[in-house]
Amino acid sequence: MGKYNLAYALIIGTGKSGIAAGGLIIEKGYAVTLYDDNTELDRDECAKKVLAKAEEIRAAENSMPAGTDDKEPALQRPIGEKSCRVLTGIDALEKELAEDCHYSVCVLSPGVPTDGAVAEMVRNAGVPVIGEIELAFLFEKGKVLAITGTNGKTTTTTLLGEIMQRHQNDVLVVGNIGTPYTEEVVKSRETSVTVAEISSFQLETTDTFHPIVSAILNLTPDHLNRHHTMENYVRAKQDITKAQTKDNTCVLNAEDPYTDSFLELCPASVVLFSSGKEIADGFWEKDGDIYRMRQGQKELLIRMKETHLLGKHNAENIMAAIAMADAAGVPMETILAAVKDFHAVEHRIEYVRETEGVQYFNDSKGTNPDAAIKAITAMERPTWLIGGGYDKDSTYDEWIESFGGKVRGLVLLGQTAEKIAECAKKHGFTDLYMVDSLEDAVALCHEKASEGEAVLLSPACASWGMFKNFEERGRIFKELVNKL
């Protein structure tokens, strides 16, 4: 386990990541305390979830084939109720840290700010702070391919996962994509590959996390309410390369304004891709065709019309996945076959249905203006756009400017509705409709959209406040559309 002692761990956060982290540590034979600010939390129920997760992780480890590298025989370490306790309320945590700080390490869930009161309190008590990604990597036996960026992470991660699965059997797909790394890492082995989607929140608490191939897809303002400045946000994303060396690869977007400044600083060997210019040694897209240039030789790899994906942004996602798989040693024939078979991921410009000549698209994963711009750009019809949601301190000028006569009407809901409306009016866009719910938004679009037009849910905002997450928002949208 390297530099970290897991003998008695404090886990901050009782969500999906915290439960999985606690389960892994207990399964490995150690004790944990889970902490949550919420004093109303059912502590017994939370402890049961952690112990159940430990049993689930053990079952996964025991299901590994006989003879697997480094498998621990029998796995008889006890999992008992005393392995887990739950602490609630900041006063209780402060008292415990001040009076008897016996914790050997703290695992911070990604939703907990690294500069918040709780994290500062733990650090001031002398407890090393890591994250769930770092914790899982302590037990990683195979190779890791990791992807970050503001937009396109899930599509690229899913595509790369399918490419790798076509190349070999033992592939894990984990991280911000929805499956905690700590749930899956016990399945890793010397021959396995873990494909990981990593958010800026997760990268803030990594240390030894070391992908053999990484990618930073793009960097545009997002989560500034958490990171405070764009510089902090960019630095967090670049930390995906922190433990890499020149023997490793980092795939970068040559069109991103932050790439040039990072080229000389990046500790890994860089491979570039571009949707705007020819790359001397790398990958680029022109007029829907994707090329590779290697040792002066130009090769047409694939045409976008051979794929099931729309838009220039998806050409960039495809190039990133191709470059990563290529760096990992996958034959190009295998890579391109997987790309041709790949379909768009759920909630990312996902075609829902056509009714009365109107096509409906679910882009609930468009949780920031840049992602929403990409969705609008990909639309091939006059479009009724549903937007608005939780305010992440984003600005919407470039989003409104991207409408370019394509948006027939903007239907707004949520916390940011008025803010977006004011921005739209400032740019001369006045076809605005304010609604109270997603159900009202879909009904209004159904009433107003004409044959040959499209309806697009691409909110440019997070879902919090009205929905649990963007997945729930997207599923509800699809249910409403399918009832029309």
C-alpha positions as CSV (number, residue, x, y, z in Angstrom):
1,M,0.0,0.0,0.0
2,G,3.0,2.3,-0.3
3,K,3.1,5.4,1.8
4,Y,-0.4,5.2,3.4
5,N,-1.3,3.3,6.5
6,L,-5.0,2.2,6.4
7,A,-5.0,0.8,9.9
8,Y,-7.8,3.1,11.0
9,A,-9.3,5.3,8.3
10,L,-11.6,8.3,8.5
11,I,-13.9,8.7,5.5
12,I,-15.5,12.0,4.9
13,G,-18.8,11.6,3.1
14,T,-21.5,8.9,3.1
15,G,-22.5,8.9,-0.6
16,K,-21.7,6.3,-3.2
17,S,-17.9,7.0,-3.1
18,G,-17.7,7.0,0.7
19,I,-19.6,3.8,1.1
20,A,-17.5,2.0,-1.5
21,A,-14.2,3.3,0.0
22,G,-15.3,2.1,3.4
23,G,-16.3,-1.3,2.0
24,L,-12.9,-1.7,0.4
25,I,-10.9,-0.8,3.5
26,I,-13.0,-3.1,5.7
27,E,-12.7,-6.0,3.2
28,K,-9.0,-5.6,3.5
29,G,-9.2,-6.2,7.2
30,Y,-9.1,-2.6,8.6
31,A,-11.6,-0.5,10.6
32,V,-13.2,2.7,9.4
33,T,-15.2,5.7,10.7
34,L,-17.5,7.4,8.2
35,Y,-18.3,11.0,8.9
36,D,-21.3,13.1,7.6
37,D,-22.3,16.7,8.5
38,N,-25.9,15.7,8.6
39,T,-26.9,14.9,12.3
40,E,-30.2,13.4,11.1
41,L,-28.4,10.7,9.2
42,D,-29.5,7.1,10.2
43,R,-26.1,5.9,11.4
44,D,-27.0,2.3,11.8
45,E,-28.4,2.1,8.3
46,C,-25.3,3.8,6.9
47,A,-23.0,1.3,8.7
48,K,-25.1,-1.6,7.3
49,K,-24.6,-0.2,3.8
50,V,-20.8,-0.1,4.3
51,L,-20.6,-3.6,5.7
52,A,-22.8,-4.9,2.9
53,K,-20.5,-3.2,0.4
54,A,-17.5,-4.9,2.0
55,E,-19.2,-8.3,1.6
56,E,-20.0,-7.4,-2.1
57,I,-16.4,-6.5,-2.7
58,R,-15.2,-9.7,-1.1
59,A,-17.6,-11.7,-3.3
60,A,-16.1,-10.0,-6.3
61,E,-12.6,-10.8,-5.2
62,N,-13.4,-14.4,-4.5
63,S,-15.0,-14.7,-7.9
64,M,-11.7,-14.2,-9.6
65,P,-10.5,-17.3,-11.5
66,A,-8.2,-19.7,-9.6
67,G,-4.5,-18.9,-10.1
68,T,-5.0,-15.2,-10.7
69,D,-1.9,-13.2,-9.9
70,D,-1.7,-12.0,-6.3
71,K,-5.1,-13.5,-5.3
72,E,-5.3,-14.0,-1.6
73,P,-6.4,-17.6,-0.9
74,A,-9.5,-18.2,1.1
75,L,-10.0,-14.6,2.2
76,Q,-11.0,-15.4,5.7
77,R,-10.4,-12.0,7.2
78,P,-13.5,-11.3,9.4
79,I,-16.0,-8.6,8.5
80,G,-17.8,-7.7,11.7
81,E,-20.0,-4.9,12.9
82,K,-17.2,-3.3,14.9
83,S,-15.3,-2.7,11.7
84,C,-17.4,0.4,11.0
85,R,-18.7,3.3,13.0
86,V,-20.5,6.4,11.8
87,L,-20.0,9.9,13.2
88,T,-22.3,12.9,12.5
89,G,-22.1,16.6,13.1
90,I,-19.0,18.8,12.8
91,D,-18.9,19.4,16.5
92,A,-18.5,15.7,17.2
93,L,-15.7,15.5,14.6
94,E,-13.9,18.5,15.9
95,K,-14.0,17.1,19.5
96,E,-12.8,13.7,18.3
97,L,-9.9,15.2,16.3
98,A,-8.9,17.5,19.1
99,E,-9.1,15.0,22.0
100,D,-7.9,11.7,20.5
101,C,-6.8,11.8,16.9
102,H,-6.0,8.2,16.2
103,Y,-6.8,8.2,12.5
104,S,-4.0,7.0,10.2
105,V,-5.5,8.4,7.0
106,C,-8.5,10.3,5.8
107,V,-10.4,9.5,2.5
108,L,-12.2,12.6,1.2
109,S,-15.2,12.0,-1.0
110,P,-15.1,14.0,-4.2
111,G,-18.2,16.0,-3.3
112,V,-16.4,17.4,-0.2
113,P,-14.3,20.6,-0.9
114,T,-10.6,20.2,-0.3
115,D,-10.5,23.7,1.1
116,G,-13.6,23.4,3.3
117,A,-13.8,23.5,7.0
118,V,-13.9,19.7,7.5
119,A,-10.9,19.0,5.2
120,E,-8.9,21.8,6.9
121,M,-9.8,20.4,10.4
122,V,-8.5,17.0,9.4
123,R,-5.3,18.3,8.0
124,N,-4.7,20.5,11.0
125,A,-4.9,17.3,13.1
126,G,-2.0,15.9,11.2
127,V,-4.0,13.2,9.3
128,P,-3.0,12.6,5.6
129,V,-5.8,13.3,3.2
130,I,-6.4,11.2,0.0
131,G,-9.4,10.6,-2.2
132,E,-11.3,7.5,-3.3
133,I,-9.3,7.3,-6.6
134,E,-6.0,7.3,-4.7
135,L,-7.3,4.7,-2.3
136,A,-8.3,2.3,-5.0
137,F,-5.0,2.8,-6.9
138,L,-3.2,1.5,-3.8
139,F,-4.6,-1.9,-4.7
140,E,-4.3,-1.7,-8.5
141,K,-2.4,-4.6,-10.0
142,G,-2.8,-3.8,-13.7
143,K,-2.5,-0.8,-16.0
144,V,-4.6,2.3,-16.0
145,L,-5.9,4.5,-18.8
146,A,-7.4,7.7,-17.4
147,I,-9.5,10.4,-19.0
148,T,-10.4,13.9,-17.8
149,G,-11.6,17.2,-19.3
150,T,-14.6,19.5,-19.1
151,N,-16.7,17.7,-21.7
152,G,-16.7,14.4,-23.5
153,K,-15.3,12.3,-20.7
154,T,-18.1,9.8,-20.5
155,T,-18.3,9.3,-24.3
156,T,-14.6,8.9,-24.6
157,T,-14.3,6.6,-21.5
158,T,-17.1,4.4,-22.7
159,L,-15.7,4.2,-26.3
160,L,-12.2,3.4,-25.0
161,G,-13.6,0.8,-22.7
162,E,-15.3,-0.9,-25.7
163,I,-12.1,-0.7,-27.7
164,M,-10.1,-2.3,-24.9
165,Q,-12.7,-5.0,-24.3
166,R,-12.5,-5.9,-28.0
167,H,-8.7,-6.3,-27.5
168,Q,-8.7,-8.3,-24.3
169,N,-11.0,-9.8,-21.7
170,D,-10.0,-8.3,-18.4
171,V,-11.0,-4.7,-18.7
172,L,-12.6,-2.6,-15.9
173,V,-14.4,0.7,-16.6
174,V,-14.6,2.9,-13.5
175,G,-14.7,6.3,-11.9
176,N,-16.8,9.4,-12.5
177,I,-18.7,7.4,-15.2
178,G,-20.8,5.9,-12.3
179,T,-18.9,2.9,-10.8
180,P,-16.6,3.7,-7.9
181,Y,-13.0,2.6,-8.6
182,T,-12.9,1.1,-5.1
183,E,-15.7,-1.3,-6.0
184,E,-13.9,-2.8,-8.9
185,V,-10.1,-2.6,-8.1
186,V,-10.1,-6.1,-6.4
187,K,-10.8,-7.6,-9.9
188,S,-7.6,-6.1,-11.3
189,R,-4.6,-8.3,-12.1
190,E,-1.3,-8.0,-13.8
191,T,-2.8,-8.5,-17.2
192,S,-5.9,-6.2,-16.7
193,V,-6.6,-2.7,-17.9
194,T,-8.6,-0.2,-16.0
195,V,-10.2,2.6,-18.0
196,A,-11.1,5.5,-15.7
197,E,-13.1,8.7,-16.1
198,I,-11.7,11.1,-13.5
199,S,-13.2,14.5,-12.5
200,S,-11.4,17.5,-11.3
201,F,-12.9,16.9,-7.8
202,Q,-11.3,13.4,-7.8
203,L,-8.0,14.6,-9.1
204,E,-7.6,17.1,-6.3
205,T,-6.9,14.2,-3.9
206,T,-4.6,12.0,-5.9
207,D,-0.9,11.5,-5.2
208,T,0.6,8.3,-6.5
209,F,-2.3,7.6,-9.1
210,H,-0.4,6.7,-12.2
211,P,-2.0,6.0,-15.6
212,I,0.2,4.7,-18.3
213,V,-1.9,6.7,-20.7
214,S,-3.9,9.8,-19.8
215,A,-6.0,12.3,-21.7
216,I,-7.1,15.9,-21.1
217,L,-9.9,16.4,-23.6
218,N,-10.6,20.1,-23.3
219,L,-10.7,22.8,-20.6
220,T,-13.5,25.4,-20.4
221,P,-14.9,27.1,-17.3
222,D,-16.9,24.7,-15.1
223,H,-17.3,24.1,-11.3
224,L,-15.8,27.6,-10.5
225,N,-18.1,27.7,-7.5
226,R,-15.8,24.9,-6.2
227,H,-12.4,25.7,-7.7
228,H,-12.9,29.5,-7.4
229,T,-10.6,30.3,-10.4
230,M,-10.0,28.9,-13.8
231,E,-6.3,28.5,-12.9
232,N,-7.2,26.2,-10.0
233,Y,-9.6,24.2,-12.2
234,V,-7.0,23.8,-15.0
235,R,-4.3,22.8,-12.4
236,A,-6.6,20.1,-11.0
237,K,-7.2,18.6,-14.5
238,Q,-3.5,18.6,-15.3
239,D,-2.9,16.6,-12.1
240,I,-3.9,13.5,-14.0
241,T,-0.3,13.5,-15.3
242,K,1.3,14.2,-11.9
243,A,2.8,10.8,-11.4
244,Q,3.4,10.1,-15.1
245,T,6.9,9.9,-16.7
246,K,8.2,10.2,-20.2
247,D,7.7,6.5,-20.6
248,N,3.9,7.2,-20.3
249,T,1.6,9.1,-22.7
250,C,-0.7,12.1,-22.3
251,V,-3.2,12.8,-25.1
252,L,-4.0,16.5,-25.5
253,N,-6.4,18.6,-27.6
254,A,-4.3,20.9,-29.8
255,E,-7.3,23.2,-30.2
256,D,-7.6,23.9,-26.5
257,P,-6.2,27.3,-25.4
258,Y,-4.6,25.7,-22.3
259,T,-2.6,23.1,-24.2
260,D,0.3,25.2,-25.5
261,S,1.2,26.3,-22.0
262,F,1.2,22.7,-20.7
263,L,3.2,21.1,-23.5
264,E,6.6,21.8,-21.9
265,L,5.4,21.2,-18.4
266,C,3.7,17.8,-19.0
267,P,5.8,15.0,-17.4
268,A,4.5,12.5,-20.0
269,S,5.2,12.1,-23.7
270,V,2.5,14.1,-25.5
271,V,0.3,13.0,-28.4
272,L,-1.9,15.7,-30.0
273,F,-5.3,15.6,-31.8
274,S,-7.0,18.4,-33.6
275,S,-10.3,19.2,-35.2
276,G,-8.9,22.4,-36.7
277,K,-5.4,21.8,-38.2
278,E,-3.1,19.1,-39.5
279,I,-0.9,17.6,-36.8
280,A,2.7,16.8,-37.7
281,D,2.7,13.7,-35.6
282,G,-0.7,12.8,-34.2
283,F,-4.4,12.8,-35.2
284,W,-6.6,15.3,-36.9
285,E,-10.1,15.7,-38.4
286,K,-11.0,17.6,-41.6
287,D,-14.4,17.6,-43.3
288,G,-15.5,14.6,-41.3
289,D,-12.5,12.5,-42.1
290,I,-10.0,11.4,-39.3
291,Y,-6.3,11.0,-40.2
292,R,-3.2,9.9,-38.5
293,M,0.3,11.3,-39.3
294,R,3.2,9.2,-38.3
295,Q,6.8,9.6,-39.4
296,G,5.7,11.8,-42.3
297,Q,3.1,9.3,-43.5
298,K,-0.5,10.5,-43.7
299,E,-3.2,7.9,-43.3
300,L,-7.0,8.2,-43.5
301,L,-8.3,6.1,-40.6
302,I,-12.1,6.6,-40.6
303,R,-14.9,8.8,-41.8
304,M,-17.4,10.2,-39.3
305,K,-20.2,9.0,-41.6
306,E,-19.0,5.5,-40.9
307,T,-19.8,6.1,-37.2
308,H,-23.0,6.5,-35.2
309,L,-21.9,9.8,-33.6
310,L,-22.8,13.4,-34.5
311,G,-20.8,16.6,-34.3
312,K,-17.2,17.9,-34.3
313,H,-17.0,17.3,-30.6
314,N,-17.5,13.6,-31.1
315,A,-14.8,13.6,-33.8
316,E,-12.5,14.9,-31.0
317,N,-13.8,12.2,-28.6
318,I,-13.1,9.5,-31.2
319,M,-9.6,10.8,-31.9
320,A,-8.8,10.9,-28.2
321,A,-10.0,7.3,-27.7
322,I,-8.1,6.2,-30.8
323,A,-4.9,7.9,-29.7
324,M,-5.1,6.4,-26.2
325,A,-5.8,2.9,-27.4
326,D,-3.0,3.2,-30.0
327,A,-0.6,4.3,-27.2
328,A,-1.7,1.3,-25.2
329,G,-0.7,-1.1,-28.0
330,V,-4.1,-2.0,-29.5
331,P,-3.9,-2.8,-33.3
332,M,-5.6,0.0,-35.3
333,E,-7.8,-2.6,-37.1
334,T,-9.3,-3.5,-33.7
335,I,-9.7,0.1,-32.7
336,L,-11.5,1.2,-35.8
337,A,-13.9,-1.8,-35.8
338,A,-14.9,-0.8,-32.3
339,V,-15.4,2.8,-33.2
340,K,-17.7,1.9,-36.1
341,D,-19.9,-0.2,-33.9
342,F,-20.1,2.4,-31.0
343,H,-23.3,4.2,-30.3
344,A,-23.8,7.5,-28.3
345,V,-23.9,7.1,-24.6
346,E,-27.1,7.8,-22.7
347,H,-27.9,11.5,-22.0
348,R,-25.3,12.8,-24.5
349,I,-27.1,14.0,-27.6
350,E,-29.1,10.8,-27.3
351,Y,-31.8,10.4,-29.9
352,V,-35.1,9.6,-28.1
353,R,-37.8,9.4,-30.8
354,E,-39.6,11.2,-33.6
355,T,-43.3,12.0,-33.3
356,E,-45.4,14.2,-35.7
357,G,-42.2,14.9,-37.7
358,V,-40.4,16.3,-34.6
359,Q,-37.2,14.7,-33.4
360,Y,-36.4,14.7,-29.6
361,F,-32.8,14.6,-28.2
362,N,-31.7,14.1,-24.6
363,D,-28.5,15.9,-23.8
364,S,-29.0,16.0,-20.0
365,K,-25.2,15.6,-19.6
366,G,-24.8,19.0,-21.1
367,T,-24.3,20.5,-17.6
368,N,-22.2,23.5,-18.6
369,P,-22.4,26.1,-21.4
370,D,-19.5,24.6,-23.4
371,A,-21.1,21.1,-23.5
372,A,-24.5,22.7,-24.5
373,I,-22.7,24.6,-27.3
374,K,-21.5,21.3,-28.7
375,A,-25.0,19.9,-28.7
376,I,-26.5,22.9,-30.5
377,T,-23.7,22.8,-33.1
378,A,-24.5,19.1,-33.7
379,M,-28.2,19.8,-34.4
380,E,-29.2,19.6,-38.1
381,R,-32.7,21.0,-37.7
382,P,-34.3,24.2,-36.4
383,T,-34.4,23.4,-32.6
384,W,-36.5,24.1,-29.6
385,L,-34.0,24.2,-26.7
386,I,-34.8,23.4,-23.0
387,G,-32.2,24.9,-20.6
388,G,-31.6,26.0,-17.1
389,G,-31.0,24.4,-13.7
390,Y,-28.6,24.8,-10.8
391,D,-26.2,27.8,-10.8
392,K,-22.5,26.8,-10.9
393,D,-21.5,30.5,-11.4
394,S,-21.3,29.9,-15.1
395,T,-21.7,32.6,-17.8
396,Y,-24.0,32.0,-20.8
397,D,-22.9,34.6,-23.4
398,E,-21.1,32.2,-25.7
399,W,-23.9,29.7,-25.4
400,I,-26.5,32.2,-26.5
401,E,-24.2,33.4,-29.3
402,S,-23.9,29.8,-30.6
403,F,-27.6,29.7,-31.4
404,G,-26.8,31.3,-34.8
405,G,-30.4,31.3,-36.0
406,K,-30.8,27.6,-35.3
407,V,-32.7,27.9,-32.0
408,R,-36.4,28.6,-32.6
409,G,-37.2,29.0,-28.9
410,L,-35.4,28.8,-25.6
411,V,-37.5,27.2,-22.8
412,L,-36.1,27.9,-19.3
413,L,-36.6,26.4,-15.9
414,G,-34.7,26.1,-12.6
415,Q,-32.5,28.4,-10.5
416,T,-30.7,30.0,-13.5
417,A,-33.8,30.7,-15.7
418,E,-33.9,34.5,-15.0
419,K,-30.1,34.8,-15.3
420,I,-30.1,33.0,-18.7
421,A,-33.1,35.1,-19.9
422,E,-31.3,38.3,-19.1
423,C,-28.2,37.2,-20.9
424,A,-30.3,36.1,-23.9
425,K,-32.0,39.5,-24.1
426,K,-28.7,41.2,-23.9
427,H,-27.6,39.4,-27.0
428,G,-30.9,40.2,-28.8
429,F,-32.5,36.7,-28.4
430,T,-36.1,37.2,-27.2
431,D,-37.9,33.9,-28.1
432,L,-38.0,32.9,-24.4
433,Y,-40.4,30.8,-22.5
434,M,-40.4,30.4,-18.7
435,V,-41.8,27.2,-17.2
436,D,-41.9,25.6,-13.7
437,S,-41.1,22.0,-14.5
438,L,-39.5,19.7,-17.1
439,E,-43.0,18.3,-17.7
440,D,-44.2,21.8,-18.6
441,A,-41.2,22.3,-20.9
442,V,-41.8,19.1,-22.9
443,A,-45.5,20.0,-23.2
444,L,-44.7,23.5,-24.5
445,C,-42.2,22.2,-27.0
446,H,-44.7,19.5,-28.2
447,E,-47.2,22.3,-28.7
448,K,-45.0,24.7,-30.6
449,A,-42.5,22.5,-32.6
450,S,-43.4,21.9,-36.2
451,E,-42.7,19.0,-38.6
452,G,-39.0,19.1,-39.6
453,E,-37.8,20.6,-36.3
454,A,-36.1,19.2,-33.2
455,V,-36.5,19.5,-29.4
456,L,-33.2,19.3,-27.5
457,L,-32.8,19.0,-23.7
458,S,-29.3,20.5,-23.2
459,P,-29.6,22.6,-20.0
460,A,-26.0,24.1,-19.8
461,C,-26.5,23.8,-16.0
462,A,-26.3,21.1,-13.3
463,S,-29.4,19.2,-12.3
464,W,-29.2,19.7,-8.5
465,G,-32.1,21.3,-6.8
466,M,-34.7,19.8,-9.2
467,F,-33.2,16.4,-9.7
468,K,-30.8,14.0,-8.0
469,N,-28.5,14.1,-10.9
470,F,-28.3,14.6,-14.7
471,E,-29.2,10.9,-15.2
472,E,-32.5,11.3,-13.4
473,R,-33.2,14.5,-15.4
474,G,-32.5,12.7,-18.7
475,R,-34.6,9.6,-17.8
476,I,-37.6,11.8,-16.8
477,F,-37.3,13.7,-20.1
478,K,-37.3,10.5,-22.1
479,E,-40.3,9.2,-20.1
480,L,-42.2,12.5,-20.9
481,V,-41.3,12.4,-24.6
482,N,-42.3,8.7,-24.9
483,K,-45.7,9.5,-23.4
484,L,-46.4,12.2,-26.1
